[in-house]
Amino acid sequence: MKRLIALLPTSVSRPVRILAWLSLVFQVILIGTGGAVRLTGSGLGCPTWPRCTDTSFVSTPEMGIHGVIEFANRMLTFVLALIVVAVFAAVVRYWTERRDLFVLTLLQGLSIPLQAVIGGITVLTGLNPYIVGVHFVISILLVINATILVYRVYRGPRGARRIAPLWYLIVAHTASLFVAITVVIGILTTGSGPHAGDEKTPRNGLDAELLQHFHSWPAYVLLGLTLVLVAAAWALKLDVRRWALALLLIEAVQVVVGLTQARLGLPPLLVGIHMVLAGLLVAAMTAVVLSLRSSANAPEAVDDPWELSSAGQRL
């Protein structure tokens, strides 16, 4: 055991950064595969939980493609669990120096059984749309967590210094609020429409067409706020401008996909892309908010690819 512990990193190194990125990438992938389960009507491909059938933990040939899709999504959760355990182990030896990383990875670790239980409740309740929505909300929160982790392994702990005007912070946080509103209404919209599950899956009973309009309104407000963030960041030469631009580009693609899917009758592929883009949107918004305050000049960040050329120094 002592030899094994001795092999663990004692500071943030390249393997730690790779694991942090993997945790973020797989959180987003899991949103995509979870969407695939829903969009193909495979939510009950494994009709029970924790087993796939009453007698088997794996899907059987009789269950067809729906069983394969649902079981594959469950297996991907185990892959993510291994990554989360690995990244936790990678930071545990220096947890007193980098308590921020310890807490972030611990929360990720605790989320795995939580998500598994909620996923099980989802199956056992016959894909209740509100439980499915909670499942997705937790996935979004985990994307935020993983984005913060990636940011912190490069930038070091959060500093106290504000590096943007107060009004800019207010606009950015207002934009983040509209991201949250857009995501929540999007969840309700999906739960009321044709992709809540298979044809037997209960819907939430809300007006799907009306919700589509409600979903678009905060998205357009967000787009306007982001244009302000990008224009001001360039005018004031703020370090946040790269992330503000990334946020704007994701929003632009998201708007195009959203309008196209609405006009084409919600084809499953476009809806799935829309869901994945929601994860990327949340990640970009998180990076924007994180970039508004200084970060400690951690020694391990000497090769920091997040370095800001305009400032000539790391935050």
N, C-alpha and C positions, 0 to 999 in steps of 0.2 A: 504494500500500500504506500509506504514512504517513497519507494522508487517511482511509483506512478504519480504521486503528488509532485515529486521533484521535476517531472517532465512538463508540468503545467506552466504556462507563461507567467512571468513575474511583472510584465508591463504590457501595454498595448503594442502589439507587433503585427506584422503582415498577416499571419494566420488569424489573428483576432479580427482584423478588418474584413478578411474574406468571409469569415463566419457571420459577421454582422450583416454583410451584404447578402449572404445566402438567406439569412432569416427574413430580410425585407423582400427579396425576390420571391421566396416561397410563400410568404403571406399573400402577395399579390396573385401568384399562381393559384393558390388555394381559393381565392375569390373566383377566378376563372373556372376552375374545375367544379366548384360548388354551383356556379351558374350553369355549367353544362349539365349537371345533374337535374337541375330544375327545368332547364329549357328543353331537355329531351324527355321530360316526364318520367325521370328515373328516380325520383325522390323516395319511392317505395320499392325500388328495384331489389333492395334488401328489406323485406317487410317487417323485420323486427330488429331489436338491438339488445345487448351488444353483439349477438350473433347475427349472421346474415339471414339464416333460416333457423327454425327451432332446433335443428340438428347439426348445423354446419356454421362455422365462422367465416367461410368463404362462399362466394356465389357458386351456383351449380349451373350446368348446361341448360337445365329446364327453365332457368330464370331469364335466359336470353341476354340481349345486349343491355337492357336496363339494369340487370343484376351486375353485369360487368362494370358499367359506368359508376354505379353507386359504390360498389366494392373498391374500385380503383380510387375513388375520392377518399374513402376511409383509409386506404393504405397510404395515400399521400400525407395524411395527417400524421402517420407514424414517421414518415421521412422528416417532416417539419419538427416533430418531437425530438428526433435524434440531433437535428441541427441546433435546436434550442438548448438541449442538454450540453452539447459541445461548446456553445458560446458561453453558457453559464460557467462551465468548467474552466474556460479560457480566461475568465476575469476573477474567479473566486480567490486566487492567491493574493491579489492586491486589492481586495475589496475595501480595506480601510482607506487606501489612497484614492481609489476611484469608486466611491460608494454609489455614484450616479449610475455607472455601468452595472454594478451588482444589482441594484434595485430594478433597473430596466430588464435585465436578463431573468431575474427572479420572477417578475410579473409575467414575462413571456412563458416561463416554465409553468406557472400556476394556471395560465390560460389554457394549456393543452387539455388537462382533464375537464376544465370548465366547458370548453367547446365540445368535447366529446359527450359530456352529459347533456348539454343543450341539443346537440345533434341527435342523441338518442331520444330525448323528449319529443323532438320534432317528428321522428319516425313513429313513435308510439302514439302520438296525438293525430296521426294521419295528415301530417304536413300543415298543421295549424299556421295560417299566414302570419300571425303575430309572433309566434315562436320562431318561425323562419326569419322574420325581420330582426328579432333580437340576435339570432345567430349571425346575421350579416353585420349588424351594428358592432358586435364584438370583433368581427374580422376587420372592420374599419379601424377600431381602436387599436388593434394589434399592428396594423400598418403604421399608424401614428407612432406607436411604441418603437417599432423597428426602424422607422425613419430617424427618430431621436437617437437611437442607439448608433446608427451609422454616422450621424452627424457628430456625436460626442466622441467616438473613437478616433476621429480625425481632429476635432477642434478642442478637445479637452472639456473640463467642467464649465458650466455656465458662469459667466462673469456678471458683475453688477452694473456695468456701464452700458448706457443706452447709446446706440450708434446711428440712430435715425431720429428726426424730429418727432415730437410727441404726437403731432397731428397725423404723421405717417403711421405710427404705431396704432392709432385709433382706427385709421382706414383699414390697415392690415387685419386687425382683430375683428373688425366689422365684416370684412370679407370672409374670414374664417367662420364667423357665425352663419353667413349665408351658404357656405359650403355645407355646414351641418344641416341647415334647413333643407337644402336641395337634396342631400342624401336621404334624409328621413322621409321626405315626400316621395322621393323615388322608390323607396322601399314600399310605402303604402300603395303607390301606383302599380307596382309589379304584383303586389298581393291582391289587387282587385281585377287584374287583367288575365289574358289567356296564358301567361307564363307563370302563374302561381303554382303550377304543378301539372299533373295529368288532368284529364277531363273530369275525374272524380274528386279532385282535390278541392276542398272548400275555399272560397274566396272570402275576402274580408267584408264584402257587402257594400263597399264604397263605389261611387260613380267613377269608373276608370277614365272616361273621356274628360270629365271635369278635372280629375287629378292630374291628367297630363298637362293641362293648362297651369294648374297650381305649381306643378313641378318645374315648368319653364320660367315662371316669373322670377323666383329667387335666383335662378341660373343666369338670367339676363342682368339682374342687379349685380351679381358677382362678376360678370364679364365687365360691366362698367367700372366697378371698383378696381378690378385688376388693371384695366387700362390706365386708371389714375396712378396706381402703384408703379407700373412700368414707366410711364411718362415722367413721374416725379423722381424715380430712382435714377433715370438717365440725366435728367436736368440737374439734380443735386449730386450726381456721381456717387450714389450710395452703393455699398458693397452688395446689397441685396438684389441688384438689378438682374443678375443671371437667373436667380430663382424666380423672380417676378415674371421674367420673360418665359421661362419654362412653364410656369403656371398658366400664363396667357395662351401659350401654344396648345397645352392640353385642353384648356377650356374651349378653344376654337374647334379642335377636333371633336370634342365631346358634343358641342352644339351641332356640328354638321351630322354626326352620327345620330344624335337624338332626333333632329328634324327628318333625316332620311328614314329612320326606322318607323317614325310616326306615319309618314306618307306611304310607306310600303307595307303597312299592316303589321308591324312589329315582327319581322323575320328573326328567328332565334339567334342566328349568327351575329346580327347587329346588336341585339339586346345583350348578348354575352360580351361583345366588345365594349358596349356602354358600361357594363358592370366593372370590367377591368379598368377602364379609364377612370371610373369613380375612385378606385383605389389609388391610381397614379395621381389623380387630382388632389386627394387628401394628403398624399406624401409630399407633393410640391408645395401645397399650402403650409404644411408643417415646416418645411425647409425655409419658406419665406419668414414665418414667425420666428424661427430659431435664429435667423440671420439678423434680426433687429437688435440683438444684444451681444455684447462682447463675450468671448469665451477665453478661458485661461490658456496661457501658452504652454500647453503640456509638452514635456521633453520628447515624448514618444511621437509627436506630430511633426517631426523634422522633414518628412517627405510628404507632407499634407497636399493631396491633389485638389483640395478645396481652397487652396491659397488664392487670394484675391489680388490680381495684378495691379489694380488701380490704387490699392492702399499701400502696396509694397511691403506688407507685413501680414502675419496671420493674426486672427482675432483670438 
